[in-house]
Amino acid sequence: MIHRMAIATLSLVGLLVATYLWLWKLGFLGVIVCGSGACETVQLSAYAEILGQPVAFYGVVGYLVLLVVSLVGLQPRWVDRIGPSLALLVLSGGGLAFTLYLTYLEAFVIRAWCRWCLVSAAIILAIFVVATIGYRASTRNTSATHAER
Amino acid sequence: MARSVMKMFYLALGAVALIGGAAIWMARGGSGGSEGVTSVSSAALASVGEYEGYVEGSDSAPVEVVEFADFQCPACARFTILSGSDIRTGLVERGLARWRFHDFPLPNHQHAIPAHHAAACADEQGQFWAMHDQLFFNQGRWARDSRPTRRFREYAQAIGLDVDRFEACMESDRYRARIEAGKNEAVALGINSTPSFLIGDIVVAGALPYDSIKTLVEKAAARAAR
């Protein structure tokens, strides 16, 4: 299942980006490597926390869940089942919706672009695209299997 | 799927995790121990004395810690909020270390210089550390305010300053050159991130937990006693 492999790899990269931003927010890193300095503007904004937790924390959790689901989906017991593909599609769809909201805030409310946030947005978009292709492929496989019976 | 393909995949995934993890570890600036600690030449150390900064603690303390910080830096605020109280009671008040705050406003923080200026104006009335705490504990509010000086006025009032005198000081902008000089001195010393600490003859970067600061102070005291 090449799709799940691709999602696992992308999720791992996203997890590393989100972890970097989260640790910076927690104060474990000195100056954020951003280039323009707008990362700090975004991270300091009123929208940088939700329910008392840094936004990056939700990124860490989200990417971790995607990584685990994609890895589970690669195990022999699950590799031919459609469940992991559906779960990845739903999870990445939710992640993409959340990211679109955050990107809207950056563009029209905070008016600053955090490059790491844009990298994360590109990753979740790529995951969603791959998850959609993977789900459609799984659906076709399942239909073909039923037809053979 | 072929077992060899899966093996290659897991190896590649492990390599990505390892490289990414190492990159984050290196970015942390040695906040847990001796990593990220660099020695400073005696010539460079001699130049630090030219900028006095703000001092808290006894002149007879065996170790001096110079904190290079930016009032608008989130990591600096987190450091003060999480470790400031322990440092005061555990090191400064016990006479184990003298703490020196060194202005280092970063260029990408648009309100940093006014904030450092507010602290300098509070110092005129003997309340630098009270303003220092106000600025760090309320950083989330003033840092995103389009007119942060009105917030600084509130903090001046809260800590009991003569507000008219404080405002006159802010309008005069008389400490800007000194703050800039302090920043330039830090850059000359090789400091490139905030918060950074000069403890004895070593520089360590990152929002260190209290225990790490305490350990480094004890090591510096031991070196000084030799």
Interface residues (C-beta under 8 A of the other chain):
Chain A: M1 M5 A8 T9 L12 V13 L16 T19 Y20 L23 W24 K25 L26 G27 F28 L29 G30 V31 V33 S36 G37 E40 Q43 L44 S45 A46 L74 V79
Chain B: M1 M6 F9 A12 L13 V16 A17 G20 G21 A23 I24 A27 R28 G29 S31 Q72 C73 P74 A75 A77 R78 F79 L82 L106 P107 N108 H109 Q139 G140 A143 R144 N192 S193 T194 P195 S196 A205 G206 A207
